[in-house]
């Protein structure tokens, strides 16, 4: 059912791509239309396509042994047997991504000293929103109050919030749906729909960027925020 397959893929809201149902003779599928090659992630698309296809039709994942020579080509491409096992269990793509999210974040952290272009994580904390690594042009850091500070535009974009900087008041406003948050540089008080809430830290200007506490902002915008100590990663979920 190409219509249902494309609808499931589009329901994942994968960045940089939309899916169009398409028939080839008696066989149905979905055609990819890449809308933003900067955010398009072919590995995630592949996993989502396989997981949803497994839900819709019956097919067997090629079996493998435990040694490299005994691995099927599918397992070699996927880096081992685990993805195949998860597909056979008919896990959702979101469950599959959650299964390897912490390992992926740790790998990205470990590889950072060897990268020569761009920035992700560095020596400071890494960011993961709905299993997607979040990039920043400056280094997030942990302040003296043990709060992870990130550029406000980075977290606003990741959480789908509108943002406005008021130079005169040195304040930043983030709005998502009916929730409006106003933070002011150097002030512990944050306004949430006009109601004052006291934080245990303050927004600051650092590296020529306005840095705000990611846990406060994430949770006030309705997200779940978790700190993974082994990988030094802030993990945010916007969906239950």
PEMO-V93397 format. One record per backbone hydrogen bond with DSSP energy under -1.0 kcal/mol. NH is the residue of the N-H (numbers start at 0). CO is the residue of the C=O. If there is no record, write none. Layout:
[[NH | CO] [NH | CO]]
This chain:
[[4 | 0] [5 | 1] [6 | 2] [7 | 3] [8 | 4] [9 | 5] [10 | 6] [12 | 9] [16 | 13] [17 | 32] [19 | 30] [21 | 28] [23 | 26] [26 | 23] [28 | 21] [30 | 19] [32 | 17] [34 | 15] [35 | 15] [39 | 35] [44 | 40] [45 | 41] [46 | 42] [47 | 43] [48 | 44] [49 | 45] [50 | 46] [51 | 47] [52 | 48] [53 | 49] [54 | 50] [55 | 51] [56 | 52] [64 | 69] [70 | 67] [75 | 71] [76 | 72] [77 | 73] [79 | 74] [84 | 80] [85 | 81] [86 | 82] [87 | 83] [88 | 84] [89 | 86] [90 | 85] [95 | 91] [96 | 92] [97 | 93] [98 | 94] [103 | 99] [104 | 100] [105 | 101] [106 | 102] [107 | 103] [108 | 104] [109 | 105] [110 | 106] [113 | 110] [114 | 111] [121 | 119] [123 | 120] [125 | 231] [127 | 233] [128 | 131] [129 | 235] [131 | 128] [133 | 126] [140 | 148] [142 | 146] [145 | 142] [148 | 140] [149 | 211] [151 | 209] [154 | 150] [155 | 151] [156 | 152] [157 | 153] [158 | 154] [160 | 155] [161 | 174] [163 | 172] [165 | 170] [169 | 165] [170 | 165] [171 | 182] [172 | 163] [173 | 180] [174 | 161] [175 | 178] [178 | 175] [180 | 173] [181 | 190] [182 | 171] [184 | 169] [185 | 202] [186 | 183] [189 | 196] [190 | 181] [191 | 194] [192 | 179] [194 | 191] [196 | 189] [198 | 187] [203 | 210] [205 | 208] [208 | 205] [210 | 203] [211 | 149] [213 | 147] [216 | 212] [217 | 213] [218 | 214] [219 | 215] [220 | 216] [221 | 218] [222 | 217] [223 | 236] [225 | 234] [227 | 232] [232 | 227] [233 | 125] [234 | 225] [235 | 127] [236 | 223]]
